[in-house]
Amino acid sequence: MAFEHHWKTERSFWLDGPEVCESHLAEAACMVFPAPVGILTGTAINESLAEAPRWSEVEFDEESETVSQDTVVLAYRATGQSGDDDPYTAYCSTTYVREGDAWKLLSHQQTPV
């Protein structure tokens, strides 16, 4: 299985606007961010990401993929830059599930480094 599509979608979640969430989130999605954001589910994900400043650039390192039937897990170290702020670095994991012909983000978690 080629994972380019999954990595492109993952990068879009970091860099692009809320339309990415609307088209690529599973209905039962859950995201876990460092405090003060915490655990987000349902419409809280779209609302939070729509209000959050976008990253101007992001770099992925230590990339890993795992696949099992209709599930793909991406694991990686991300370093994001937003304006003049200090870079943000975190270990991340994202789980995508196949819904019909589309891959949807079911779970995303970040652990700051």
C-alpha positions as CSV (number, residue, x, y, z in Angstrom):
1,M,0.0,0.0,0.0
2,A,1.3,3.5,-0.9
3,F,1.0,6.0,1.9
4,E,1.5,9.2,0.0
5,H,-2.2,10.1,0.1
6,H,-2.2,9.7,3.9
7,W,0.9,11.8,4.4
8,K,-0.5,14.5,2.1
9,T,-3.7,14.6,4.1
10,E,-1.8,14.7,7.4
11,R,0.2,17.7,6.2
12,S,-3.0,19.4,5.2
13,F,-4.4,19.1,8.7
14,W,-1.4,21.1,9.9
15,L,-1.2,23.7,7.1
16,D,-4.6,24.2,5.5
17,G,-7.9,25.6,6.7
18,P,-11.0,24.1,8.4
19,E,-12.3,22.7,5.1
20,V,-9.8,19.8,5.5
21,C,-11.5,18.8,8.7
22,E,-14.9,18.9,7.2
23,S,-13.9,16.6,4.4
24,H,-11.4,14.3,6.1
25,L,-12.7,13.7,9.7
26,A,-14.6,10.5,10.6
27,E,-17.9,11.2,12.4
28,A,-16.6,9.6,15.6
29,A,-13.2,11.4,15.5
30,C,-11.2,12.2,18.6
31,M,-8.2,14.4,18.9
32,V,-5.9,14.8,22.0
33,F,-3.8,18.0,22.3
34,P,-1.6,19.3,25.1
35,A,-3.3,21.6,27.6
36,P,-5.1,23.9,27.5
37,V,-6.9,22.3,24.5
38,G,-7.1,18.7,25.8
39,I,-9.5,16.1,24.4
40,L,-11.8,17.1,21.5
41,T,-14.6,15.1,19.9
42,G,-17.4,15.8,17.5
43,T,-18.1,19.4,16.5
44,A,-15.6,20.7,19.1
45,I,-12.8,19.5,16.7
46,N,-14.0,21.6,13.8
47,E,-14.7,24.6,16.1
48,S,-11.3,24.5,17.8
49,L,-9.3,24.0,14.6
50,A,-11.3,26.8,12.8
51,E,-10.3,29.2,15.5
52,A,-6.6,28.1,15.8
53,P,-3.9,29.9,14.0
54,R,-2.5,27.9,11.0
55,W,1.0,26.7,10.8
56,S,3.1,28.4,8.2
57,E,5.3,25.3,7.8
58,V,5.7,21.8,9.2
59,E,8.4,19.2,8.9
60,F,7.8,15.4,9.6
61,D,10.6,13.2,10.7
62,E,10.9,9.6,12.1
63,E,7.8,8.7,9.9
64,S,6.3,5.3,10.4
65,E,3.2,3.6,8.9
66,T,1.2,0.7,10.1
67,V,-1.7,-0.9,8.2
68,S,-4.3,-3.5,9.1
69,Q,-7.2,-4.0,6.7
70,D,-9.2,-0.7,6.7
71,T,-7.0,1.1,9.2
72,V,-3.8,3.1,8.8
73,V,-1.7,4.5,11.6
74,L,0.8,7.2,11.0
75,A,3.4,8.0,13.6
76,Y,6.0,10.8,13.4
77,R,7.8,13.7,14.9
78,A,6.5,17.0,13.8
79,T,8.1,20.4,14.0
80,G,5.7,23.3,13.2
81,Q,6.4,27.0,12.7
82,S,3.8,29.7,13.0
83,G,4.9,33.2,12.3
84,D,7.6,34.4,14.7
85,D,6.7,32.0,17.5
86,D,9.2,29.4,18.7
87,P,8.9,26.1,16.8
88,Y,6.5,23.5,18.2
89,T,7.8,19.9,18.2
90,A,5.7,16.9,19.1
91,Y,5.5,13.2,18.6
92,C,2.2,12.5,16.9
93,S,0.1,9.6,15.9
94,T,-2.9,9.6,13.6
95,T,-5.3,6.8,12.8
96,Y,-7.2,6.8,9.5
97,V,-10.1,4.4,8.8
98,R,-11.7,3.6,5.4
99,E,-15.3,4.7,5.2
100,G,-16.6,3.6,1.8
101,D,-14.1,4.8,-0.8
102,A,-12.6,7.5,1.5
103,W,-10.0,7.5,4.2
104,K,-11.1,9.5,7.3
105,L,-9.2,10.6,10.4
106,L,-10.5,8.8,13.4
107,S,-7.9,9.7,16.0
108,H,-5.0,12.1,16.4
109,Q,-2.7,12.6,19.4
110,Q,0.2,14.9,20.1
111,T,2.9,14.6,22.8
112,P,5.1,17.7,23.0
113,V,8.9,17.1,23.0
